[in-house]
Amino acid sequence: MTLSGRALRLTVFVDDTDTWHHRPMYTEIVHRAHAAGLAGASVFRGMEGFGATQVVHTTRLLSMADDLPVAVVVVDTEEKVRAFLPQLDELLIEGLAVLDEVEVVHYRGRRAAW
């Protein structure tokens, strides 16, 4: 698979304690993106942040070291990313999802073995 030029980046912000059927929410999103054939997905754990509740979560205070922000980033063609969005609705995510137009300048996927 090659991906270059215009693409769409989906970033989903959740808490690291959010789950879906006893599985971390970020793991569920990544596995669904993989099953959907998207080009790639990565998970980034935040050191500090706040959301709609306006409560700041941070690693600096031991008592507040849970509920840290996590960003799941997916990049692929606009068509594939938009087709994936209903998967997020199924997960009933209480977080923020944003879309950005991006330009892919380098991506080398695995070549088929055939």
C-alpha positions in Angstrom: 0.0 0.0 0.0 1.2 3.5 -0.8 -0.3 6.6 0.6 0.9 10.0 -0.6 -0.5 13.4 -1.2 -3.8 14.6 0.3 -5.1 12.6 3.2 -7.3 13.0 6.3 -6.1 12.7 9.9 -8.6 11.5 12.5 -7.6 12.2 16.1 -9.7 10.8 18.9 -9.1 12.0 22.4 -10.2 9.7 25.2 -9.1 9.0 28.8 -6.7 6.2 29.4 -9.2 4.6 31.8 -12.0 4.5 29.2 -13.0 1.0 28.2 -15.1 -1.0 25.7 -16.1 -4.4 26.9 -13.3 -4.6 29.5 -10.7 -3.5 26.9 -9.0 -0.1 26.7 -10.9 2.2 24.4 -7.8 3.2 22.6 -7.0 -0.4 21.9 -10.5 -1.0 20.5 -10.2 2.0 18.2 -6.8 0.8 16.9 -8.0 -2.7 16.3 -11.1 -1.5 14.5 -9.0 0.8 12.3 -6.8 -2.2 11.5 -9.8 -4.4 10.6 -11.1 -1.6 8.4 -7.9 -1.6 6.4 -6.8 1.9 7.3 -3.2 2.8 6.5 -2.2 3.2 10.2 -3.1 4.2 13.7 -1.0 5.3 16.7 -1.8 5.9 20.3 -0.1 8.8 22.2 -0.5 9.2 26.0 -0.7 12.7 27.3 1.2 14.0 30.3 -1.4 16.5 31.3 -4.7 17.8 30.0 -8.4 18.6 30.5 -11.6 18.3 28.6 -15.2 19.1 28.9 -15.3 18.6 32.6 -12.6 21.3 33.1 -10.7 19.0 35.5 -6.9 19.0 34.9 -5.4 15.5 34.9 -1.6 15.3 35.3 1.2 12.9 36.0 2.7 15.5 38.4 0.3 14.7 41.2 0.2 11.1 42.3 -3.4 11.4 43.4 -4.5 12.5 39.9 -2.3 10.2 37.8 -5.3 8.4 36.4 -7.7 9.5 33.6 -4.7 10.8 31.6 -5.5 12.0 28.1 -4.8 9.6 25.2 -4.9 10.5 21.5 -5.5 7.9 18.9 -4.3 9.2 15.5 -5.4 7.6 12.2 -4.3 8.7 8.7 -5.7 7.5 5.4 -7.6 8.8 2.4 -10.6 11.0 3.1 -12.9 8.3 1.8 -11.6 5.6 4.1 -11.4 7.8 7.2 -15.0 9.1 6.7 -16.2 5.5 6.1 -14.6 4.6 9.5 -16.4 7.3 11.5 -19.6 5.2 12.2 -17.3 2.8 14.1 -16.7 5.6 16.6 -20.5 6.1 17.0 -20.8 2.4 17.9 -18.3 2.8 20.7 -20.3 5.6 22.4 -17.0 7.6 23.0 -17.2 10.4 25.5 -14.4 12.4 24.1 -13.4 14.6 21.2 -12.8 13.5 17.6 -11.3 15.9 15.1 -10.5 15.7 11.4 -7.6 17.5 9.7 -6.6 17.6 6.1 -3.0 16.6 5.8 -0.4 16.0 3.2 1.5 12.7 3.3 5.0 13.2 2.1 6.3 9.7 2.8 4.7 6.4 3.6 6.0 3.0 2.8 3.7 0.2 3.6 4.4 -3.5 3.4 4.4 -5.0 0.0 2.3 -8.0 -0.7 4.1 -11.3 -0.6 2.6 -12.4 -3.9 
